[in-house]
Structures are given as C-alpha cells and as structure tokens.
Amino acid sequence: MPSKLLSFELHLICKSNISMGEVEVFIDTNDKSWIRIPTYLFSQIVPKEKKREITKLEVSDDLIEGKYKNGRVVKEPFSINRKTGSISVRGFDSDYNGECIKFVKTENKF
C-alpha cells in the first residue's frame, strides 16, 4: 500500500495522441476529488454531469491511484505516474491513455 503524503491539491489536464478527448483530474486530499472523462468511457447511459467522484484515492511519491463510479455499481480504476505524467483510465468498453500537465488558472484565454 502506498504511503500517504501530506495534504495537497492538484489540478491536471490530460491529453492523448491516440485516445479521443481529454481527461481532467482534480485531487484534493482534504476534500472531494473528481475526474472528468470523455463520453465514450461511460457506460451506456451518459449522465448529464460528466464529473465523477474519485473513491479509494491513494497518493504516493510515484503514483496517484483511485477509482471513479461509472454507472450505478461499477467503479473503474485510473492511475497517474507522478514522475512521467502518464495517465491510464479504464472505461466501460475501452481505455484512455495520455499525458498530464498541471492546470494553473491565471486568467481566461478569451
């Protein structure tokens, strides 16, 4: 089991050269963390709210791992390598693999 780090907040945008769409991840070890995934990773019914609450969050020096609820019962895993920035997300019928960068909101682009 990975060792827990001190509390922190992290906001990531992840893109892929292979998979369609992007993944957005917000980690807050003191509060609710969430993941926003492309619609093709959802089960057959796509909810109006695309943000999925992260459960079973584990943060170590090397990895961020957790599960998100996809449908009524199914909880799908994801992992982010903190050294390389690579992300892997399992979806209902396919997977997403990409690279993450930190999102820092300073001002609107438009």
C-alpha positions as CSV (number, residue, x, y, z in Angstrom):
1,M,0.0,0.0,0.0
2,P,1.5,3.4,-1.0
3,S,2.4,5.8,1.8
4,K,0.2,8.8,2.2
5,L,1.7,12.2,1.6
6,L,0.8,15.4,3.4
7,S,-2.5,17.0,2.2
8,F,-2.3,18.8,-1.1
9,E,-4.4,20.0,-4.1
10,L,-3.6,19.2,-7.7
11,H,-5.5,20.0,-10.9
12,L,-4.4,18.2,-14.2
13,I,-5.4,18.3,-17.8
14,C,-4.5,15.2,-19.7
15,K,-4.4,14.8,-23.5
16,S,-3.7,11.8,-25.8
17,N,-2.3,11.3,-29.2
18,I,-4.2,8.0,-29.5
19,S,-7.4,8.3,-27.5
20,M,-10.1,10.9,-28.3
21,G,-10.9,13.7,-25.9
22,E,-9.2,14.9,-22.8
23,V,-9.3,13.9,-19.1
24,E,-9.4,16.5,-16.3
25,V,-8.5,15.4,-12.8
26,F,-8.8,17.4,-9.6
27,I,-7.1,15.9,-6.5
28,D,-7.8,17.3,-3.0
29,T,-6.7,15.0,-0.3
30,N,-8.7,17.0,2.3
31,D,-11.9,17.2,0.3
32,K,-13.7,15.8,-2.7
33,S,-11.6,14.8,-5.7
34,W,-13.1,14.3,-9.1
35,I,-12.3,13.2,-12.7
36,R,-14.0,14.3,-15.9
37,I,-13.7,11.7,-18.7
38,P,-14.7,11.6,-22.4
39,T,-18.2,10.3,-23.0
40,Y,-17.0,7.2,-24.8
41,L,-15.7,5.9,-21.5
42,F,-19.1,6.0,-19.8
43,S,-21.4,3.1,-19.5
44,Q,-24.3,3.1,-22.0
45,I,-26.2,5.9,-20.2
46,V,-24.2,9.1,-20.3
47,P,-25.0,11.3,-17.3
48,K,-25.6,15.0,-17.5
49,E,-22.8,15.6,-15.1
50,K,-19.6,14.4,-16.6
51,K,-17.6,14.8,-13.4
52,R,-17.2,11.6,-11.5
53,E,-16.3,11.5,-7.8
54,I,-13.0,9.7,-7.1
55,T,-13.1,7.0,-4.5
56,K,-10.3,4.9,-2.9
57,L,-7.8,7.6,-3.6
58,E,-4.2,6.7,-2.9
59,V,-1.3,9.1,-3.3
60,S,2.4,8.2,-3.1
61,D,5.6,9.8,-4.2
62,D,5.4,7.9,-7.5
63,L,1.7,7.3,-8.2
64,I,-1.8,8.7,-7.8
65,E,-4.4,5.9,-8.0
66,G,-8.1,5.7,-7.5
67,K,-11.5,4.6,-8.7
68,Y,-14.4,6.5,-10.1
69,K,-18.0,5.5,-10.3
70,N,-19.1,4.6,-13.9
71,G,-22.7,3.7,-13.8
72,R,-24.7,2.6,-10.8
73,V,-22.4,0.0,-9.4
74,V,-19.2,-0.3,-11.5
75,K,-16.1,1.5,-10.2
76,E,-13.4,1.9,-12.8
77,P,-9.7,2.4,-11.9
78,F,-7.3,5.1,-13.0
79,S,-3.6,5.7,-12.3
80,I,-1.3,8.7,-12.9
81,N,2.5,8.3,-12.8
82,R,3.8,11.4,-10.9
83,K,7.3,11.1,-12.4
84,T,6.3,10.9,-16.1
85,G,2.8,12.4,-16.1
86,S,1.3,9.4,-17.9
87,I,-2.3,8.5,-17.1
88,S,-4.3,5.4,-17.7
89,V,-8.1,5.3,-17.3
90,R,-10.3,2.3,-17.7
91,G,-13.7,2.9,-19.1
92,F,-16.9,0.9,-19.7
93,D,-15.8,-0.6,-23.0
94,S,-12.4,1.0,-23.7
95,D,-9.4,2.6,-22.1
96,Y,-7.8,6.1,-22.2
97,N,-4.0,6.7,-22.1
98,G,-2.4,10.1,-22.2
99,E,-0.1,12.6,-20.7
100,C,-1.0,15.1,-18.0
101,I,0.2,18.6,-17.2
102,K,-0.7,20.9,-14.3
103,F,-3.5,23.3,-14.8
104,V,-2.9,26.7,-13.4
105,K,-5.7,29.1,-13.9
106,T,-4.4,32.7,-14.1
107,E,-6.9,34.4,-16.3
108,N,-9.3,33.5,-19.1
109,K,-7.7,32.8,-22.5
110,F,-10.6,34.6,-24.3
